[in-house]
Amino acid sequence: PRAAWAEANALLREIGAFDEAARLTAHGGALTGLPLPPRLAHMVVAAEGNRRLAARLGLLLSEQGLGGRDADARERLSRLESERSPRGRAARGLADRIAERAGAARDELIDVNAAAAVLARGFPDRVAKARGGGQFVLANGRAGAVEAADALAREPFLVVADMTGRATRAQIRFA
């Protein structure tokens, strides 16, 4: 559909993958070398000093159920780091290879407290301000919510990477 095509092109321009004439930029070329959707690849490339963290966040968003189902990205990252299953080890290995392909140093540390700053690079249109009671309004105008008892409900701001439901009141699934 034309609207979806236009939205995709606008996103690619916004993240610097295309120039105004819809030509691939050098940054866009770097994104094509990563096995992630463009928004997530941009997040990894742009997260200088936090590329390992960004690659893990990208995999958590790409692989359903990886790191659990908690909406809090920090909790899911912590679970992924402690996961001893073959799937968990393979995911961490893949994330490390993606991060290194994007230029991460081998000794780069993963600071889960930097998750919001890293997510904001990939989702600047989804920075959300609290309205109270687990309700949030995103920069793009959408509304989203977490359960009032959820720890995220007490945050003044979130970066929402995944949500489901209607535009007026969606359930935040990853922030």
Residue, then its C-alpha position, 0 to 999 in steps of 0.5 A: p500500500r502507498a501509505a506503508w511505502a511512504e512511511a517506510n521511505a520516511l523512516l529510512r530517510e529519518i535514520g539516515a539510510f536514504d538521502e532526500a533523493a531516496r539514494l542509499t547513503a554510506h550509513g544505509g550501506a552499513l545497515t545492510g551489513l547487519p542481519l536486523p531490520p533497518r531501525l534496529a540496525h541503525m540503533v546498533v550502528a548509532a550506539e557507539g560505546n553501547r553496540r553490544l547492548a544495542a545488538r542484544l536489544g535488537l535480538l530481544l525485539s526480533e526473537q519472540g520470548l527471548g529473555g522472557r516476556d517482561a515489558d521492561a527491557r532491563e529485566r529481559l536483558s538481565r535474563l538473557e545474560s543469565e540464560r544458560s540454555p543453548r538458545g540463550r548462548a546462541a543469541r548472545g553469540l549472535a549479538d556479539r557478532i552483530a556488534e563487532r560487525a558494527g564496530a564494537a570493541r571486544d571488551e565493550l561492557i553491557d550496561v543495562n541502565a543505558a537501554a533507554a538511551v540506546l532504544a531512543r536512537g532506534f525509536p525517537d518517535r516513541v519516546a513516551k511521557a507518563r500521564g499517570g496510572g501506567q498511561f503514556v503518550l508517545a512523541n508520535g501521538r499514540a497512547g500506550a499503557v503498562e499495568a499500574a503495578d508494573a515497575l515501568a508505570r512509575e517511570p516519568f519517561l519510557v522509550v517504547a520499542d514494541m506495543t500492540g493494540r489500538a493507536t489510542r490505547a495500546q499495550i506496551r510490550f517492550a520499553 
